[in-house]
């Protein structure tokens, strides 16, 4: 801060008043030079402490020199943030003050100059722990007006984040800048998770990824959050979020079977090169040459703590009117080995909570080829699962099926994983 500006401001302080320092590591004066009216004439805005209160004072220049244009008594016991940016009009600056009201909490005021004084545009209380003020990039780029991101402490090192702009009726959410700004939030939680594996941080990472439009990554982050014994904010909340991201319609013709307790799970999103090699070896084809997509989920079928891999293949070489091919791999000593192969499979595939010979039963929807559609109950025989679901016993009407419906992707909208560079 220029010494002449500090000395000018000090000349107008009441007796015994002291200038306020920002409650930041730099601990500089809460003082700035700005052009409130966009007329090319600068003002000085600063905060001082007097008689147990904080005051915001504006100095303007007149023919006779500097004078006090307005003074406003305000809140808090310190100041965490002081800035001046255009929020409503590109050529007029608003003053933003973060009044410190707690060890990690501040209350935001946004002042507009007019009629020889300033007015706080924030109605009610707008608290924050950290703040970003910048001209954020929207769909049409940056528009010269600034947005405000408020980070509010939740628990540990987690913060809820919301972005606002000043609209006609006060602060409103600036959802059009989410894709750009929340990349910063995503980076924050990604870095945090490299040090601390926490359901809370996975949840907030997912929230940031959803706001940047990275829904498949958000789905994966929610799945990580669900891996904890006590997931945050709750298991039901996370399951509902994941269900919303996995756009699948429940079975339209349920044949009198109760599927209401099923959890629908979309396929994994990351390529697995070792898995691809195992698929190509088992089927003796090249995935890219045959233009075959694959969808997969890892799920523990025999409750031994190690997940098997269910792979669903889609393409002209592996699909017909009755369905597509699928295969289950077990990972043994770092290598994928085939447990079962299937034909005529339709997604999603239900992994039931019931077991036979130590492995969870599978339920598959069978249709096409001129047969009456039904749900097949496929059991493990001690070595493998039956290959063709169309010749397996039917699930009886009135049965309540509990478990997970995997590979629940909407295949018309999801590309799955392709190995042809597209």
Secondary structure, DSSP 8 states (H G I E B T S, - for coil): --HHHHHHHHHTS-TT-EE-BBSSTT--BSEEEE-SSSSS--EEEEEEEETTEEEEEEEEEETTEEEEEEEEE--SSEEEEEEEEEEEETTEEEEEEEEE-SSS-EEEEEEEEETTEEEE---S--EESEEEEE---BTTB--S--EEEEEEE-STT-EEEEEEEEETTEEEE-GGGHHHHHHHHHHHHHHHHTT---HHHHHHHHHHHHHTT-HHHHHHHHHHHHTSTT-SS-HHHHHHHHHHHS-----S--TT-B-TT-EE-----S--HHHHHHHHHHHTS-TTTTT-EEEEEEE-SSSSS--EEEEEEESTTTEETTEEEEEEEEEETTEEEEEEEEEEE-SSEEEEEEEETTEEEEEEEEEETTEEEEEEEE-B-SS-B-SBGGGS-B--TT-B--EEEES---TTT---B-SS--
